[in-house]
């Protein structure tokens, strides 16, 4: 009886220690700061077809979101030339995160092919709860506008990149992964950051970089129908600059290869 009571007491302690809390969502940002600007060359991949596709950028600036001191990250993807004629892309992704790296707002305006869509996720924090409003319009028609709550740290397409740049991957082996709760449309789903190891790659600035290779795998609620939403190679240094980013499109994918970086923190 004493042994059973001790086991129950130990379980309660563990549940208390690992109870989800917004304090656990606080991350010390050491990788980037306001003023960072990274430029990319874009390549369109569709089966065996690969072509120069246009330009992209990733910029970070100081901002204020509803009275909260924040960092605003903007990613631009714009195709041109032959690839743009085959499948045009003009996407603007914007993210506001507070100084503790918690997402506040995410928006995406996407012109892809002949379609135009808008996505928006706004985050409100109250104790251990996160309230998220998620909406989407597609070609002018509202697809959904819903609010849900979670007690887990939750990220969108852009804030998750900011968070990943601050993960400590030292000691990890290829194939190991870290769990993240991720917003996909109107619901929270399970995402895993898969560590693929260290490699050396050449960027379009003519330099070679030692990088950390990662894939981000999204699962549905039943852990089925998984897909790689993003692939990234980050410099294996304090800046964790994304040298290569592969993003899935409705058809094919866009690869962004870094050609210039300025305003780095470290």
N, C-alpha and C positions, 0 to 999 in steps of 0.2 A: 504493500500500500504506500509506504514511504517512497519507494523507488518510483512508483507511478506518479505520485504527487510531484516529485523532483523533476520528472520528465516534462510534466505539464508546465511547471514553473519555468523550466528552461526554454520551452517552446514560446511561452508568453514573452519572455525577455527577448528572444530572437525576433518575434513579430514586432515588438516595440522598437528595437534597434533598426530594423529594415522597413519600418512603416514609411510609405511614400511621403515626401515632404518637399515643399518648394525650396527649402534650404539645400536639398540635394541637387536642385537644378542650377545652383549658383556655380559658375565656372570662372576660374581666374584666367583671364585672357592675356596670354604672353606672345601671341603669334602675329597680331596685326594692330594697326591703329589708324586713326583718321589721316587721310592724305595718301593712302595706298592706292595705286592705280596700275592695273595689269592689262596689257593689250594682247589680243590673240588673233591668230590666223585661223579661219574656219575651213573644215573639210567635210564634204557631204559623202556619206557612205551608204550605198544601197546595193547589197549583194556584192558583186565583183566590181561595181562601178564606184570609183573614188575620184573626187575632183575638188579643186580649190573652190571654196564656197562663199568667202566673204570675210567679214571682220567681227570681232567680239571684244568685250571689255568687262572688267570687274573692278569696281571702284568703291571706296569706303570713305565716308565723311561724317563729321560730327553733326548731330541733328537733335531735334526736340520733337518727341511724339506725345501729344496730349499732356505736356508739362513734364515729361520724363526725359532726362538727358539720355541720349541713345546714339547708337551708331547706325547709319543708313548704308546699306549695301545695295548696289545696283549692278545687275548683270544684263548686258545687251548682246543679242545675237542677230546679225543681219546678213542674209545671203545676197549674192550678186553673181553676175556672169552666167555661164552655162548651167551650173548647179541651181542657181536661183530661178532660171527659166524652167527647169525640170520640177523643182519643188521649192517655192519661195518661203522663207522664214524671216520674220521680223518680230522678235520676242523681247519684252522688257520685264525682267523680274526684279522686284524691289522688296527689301526686308529691313525692318527696324528691330533692333535688339537692344535691351538695356545694358548697363555696364556690367551686369552679372551674367551676360550672355543668354538671357531669357528672351524668346521671341515675343514681340509685341504686335507686329502686323506684317503680313506677307501679301503681295499682289503680283499677279502675272497677267500681262496683256500679250496675247499671242496671235499673230497673223501667220498661219501655217497652211500652205496650199491656198485654197480659196476660202478657208474658214477663219473666223475671228472669235476668240473666246476671252473671257475675263474670269480670273479666279481671285478670291480674297479670303484670307483667314485672319481674324483678329483675336487676340488673347487677353483675358482678364484674370488676374490672380487674386484669390481670396483664401487666406490660410493655406491649407493643403490641397485646395481645389483649383483647377484651371478650367475656366469657361472659354470655349472656342466657338466663334461664329464662323461658319464656312459657307461660301456661296459661289455659284458659277453661272455665267450666262454663256450661251453658245449661239453664234449668229443672231444675236439680239433676243433670244428666247431664254428665259430663266429656267435652268435645269434644277437647281435646288437652292435653298437658303435655310440652313438649319443651325441650331445651337446644341452643343453637347458638352458634358463635363468629364474631366479625367483627374486622377490623383497621381498621374505619372508625368514626368517631364516630356513635352511633346514638341516636335519640330516640323518645319516645312522644308521645301526643296532648297531654299537658300540659307536659312538659319542653321540647317543641319551641316552645311559645308563650313560655316563659321565655327560651329561646335567641334567638328571633326579635326579642324586645324589645331585644336588645343588638346586632343587626346594624346596620352602618353602610350606610344606603341612599343616602347623598349621592353624587351623580354618576351614579346609575342612571337609565335611561330606561324609560318604560312598555314592557312586553313583555320586559324583561330579567329574568333569574331566577338564583337560587342553588340549588345542589344540597344536599340533606340525605338521609342514610340514615334510614329511618323503620321502626318496627315495626308491621306489620299482621298481627294474628293470630299465627301460628306462624312467621313469616318476616320477614326484612328486605327492604324494597322501596325503590324510588327515589321520593323526593319532591322537588318543586321549589317554592320560594317565589317566586311571580311578582309582580314589582313592577308595580302598576297606576297609579302616579302619586300626586299630591297633590290633595286636595279639601277642601271645607269642609262639615261636617255639624253638625246640631243634636242634642245629646244630651237625655235626659229630665230633666236638671237645668236646662233652659232656656237653656243656653249653647251657643255655636257654637265648634267646634274645627277647626283645620287638622289634617288627618289624612293618614297614609300608608296607602293602600289596597293590600291584599295578597290573593292567593288561594294556597292550598296544594294543589297537584295531586299525587295519588298515582298511580304507574304500577306495573304488575306487572313481573315479571322480564323480560318480552319487550317492555316499553315500550308495551303495548297496554292497552285497557280503562281509560283514565285517568278519574279522577273528582276533583272538587274536594271534598276532605275538610273544608275549613275556609275561611271568608272572614273577614278581620279588617280593621278600620280602627284604627290606632294613632295617638295624638297625635304630632304632628311636633315633639316636644320631648324633653328628657332623660328624662322619665318613661315615655314610650311606653305610655301607658295605653290598653288596649283599649276603645275607645268602642263599637264594634259588633262582635259575633262571630256569625257564621252557622254553625251546626253541622248536618250532615246526620243525619236519623233514618231508620229503616226506611221510614217514609212521611213525605214532606214534610221540613221543616226547622224548627229553632228559631232565632229571632233574639234575641240579647241586646243591649239598648240601655242604656248606662250612665246611672244616675240619681243616683249619689252616689259619691264617692271620697274617702277619708281615709287618713292615714298615708303619703302619697306621699314618696318618697325626696328628690326635688328640688323 
